[in-house]
Amino acid sequence: MPTSSSMTIRFEFQGHWYIDDVNIVQNSTDISLIINGDFESNLTNWIVNSSEIYVDRNPNLAHTGSAYLVGRSQDQLNSIEQTFHVQFDQWIEISFWWKYDAESNQTNDNLCQAIGQLI
């Protein structure tokens, strides 16, 4: 439950991964608080901290549509985030599609870590 009117969702990843269909709704509505959660508009409205995070287009790999986020990192956590507005004292629901690509991972220990954090 939010305690502020502005929140940030941040995903931190290590390894080789895909993410798509990030969605946050409040009070069981169908109105998404996230802009461009399907990445069909590339990285619009997202803050990215690494050149190893980019949007790719392949309908066979995307969860829905044709675009999805790709990240590759061997040594450090890379992150992507977006700030959105909420109403006080109303539950929020967060959903997203995430896939770890173990076959393409080039790290020595095959570690893939995903951390979702609301700030």
C-alpha positions in Angstrom: 0.0 0.0 0.0 1.5 3.4 -1.0 2.6 5.9 1.6 3.5 8.5 -0.9 1.9 10.0 -4.1 5.0 9.3 -6.2 6.7 5.9 -6.4 9.5 4.4 -8.5 9.8 0.8 -9.6 13.3 -0.4 -10.3 14.4 -3.7 -11.7 18.0 -4.7 -11.2 19.3 -7.6 -13.2 22.5 -9.7 -13.8 22.9 -12.3 -16.4 21.1 -12.5 -19.8 17.4 -11.8 -19.4 14.2 -10.4 -21.1 11.4 -8.4 -19.6 8.0 -7.4 -21.0 4.5 -6.2 -20.1 5.4 -4.3 -16.9 2.1 -3.2 -15.5 1.0 -1.5 -12.2 -2.7 -0.9 -11.5 -4.3 0.6 -8.4 -7.6 -0.6 -6.8 -8.1 -3.4 -9.3 -8.7 -1.0 -12.3 -7.5 -1.7 -15.8 -5.7 1.6 -16.0 -1.9 1.1 -16.0 0.2 3.6 -14.0 3.2 2.6 -16.0 3.9 4.2 -19.4 5.3 2.0 -22.1 5.4 -1.1 -20.0 5.4 -3.2 -23.2 8.5 -1.4 -24.6 6.8 -0.9 -28.0 8.0 2.7 -27.8 11.6 1.7 -27.1 12.8 3.1 -23.8 10.4 6.0 -23.6 9.6 7.0 -20.0 12.3 4.5 -18.6 15.6 5.5 -17.0 18.3 3.0 -17.8 21.8 2.8 -16.3 23.6 0.7 -18.8 24.2 0.4 -22.5 23.8 -3.4 -22.0 20.0 -2.8 -21.7 18.1 -2.2 -24.9 14.8 -2.9 -26.7 14.7 -5.7 -29.3 11.9 -6.6 -31.6 11.0 -10.1 -32.3 7.4 -11.3 -32.0 8.6 -14.9 -31.4 10.5 -13.8 -28.2 8.3 -11.0 -26.9 5.6 -12.0 -24.4 3.1 -9.8 -26.3 3.5 -7.5 -29.2 6.8 -7.3 -30.9 9.1 -5.5 -28.5 10.7 -6.5 -25.3 13.6 -5.4 -23.1 16.9 -7.2 -23.2 19.7 -7.1 -20.8 23.2 -8.6 -20.7 25.5 -8.2 -17.8 28.4 -10.4 -16.6 29.9 -8.4 -13.8 27.4 -6.0 -12.3 23.7 -5.4 -11.7 22.1 -3.3 -14.4 18.9 -1.4 -13.7 15.9 0.2 -15.3 13.3 2.3 -13.5 10.2 4.4 -13.9 8.5 6.8 -11.5 4.7 6.9 -11.4 1.9 8.6 -9.4 -0.4 6.7 -7.0 -3.2 7.6 -4.6 -2.6 7.1 -0.8 -4.1 4.2 1.0 -5.1 2.2 -2.1 -3.5 -1.2 -2.9 -1.4 -1.5 -6.1 -0.8 -4.6 -8.1 2.5 -5.1 -10.0 2.9 -7.6 -12.8 5.5 -8.3 -15.4 6.8 -11.0 -17.6 10.5 -12.0 -17.1 12.6 -14.7 -18.7 16.2 -15.7 -17.9 18.2 -17.0 -20.9 20.6 -19.5 -19.3 21.8 -20.7 -22.7 23.0 -17.3 -23.8 24.5 -16.4 -20.4 28.2 -16.0 -20.6 29.0 -15.6 -16.9 31.1 -18.2 -15.1 28.6 -19.0 -12.4 25.3 -18.7 -14.4 23.9 -16.3 -11.9 20.8 -14.4 -12.7 19.4 -12.1 -10.1 16.3 -10.0 -10.4 15.3 -7.5 -7.7 12.1 -5.5 -7.9 11.9 -2.6 -5.6 9.4 0.2 -5.0 10.9 3.4 -3.8 
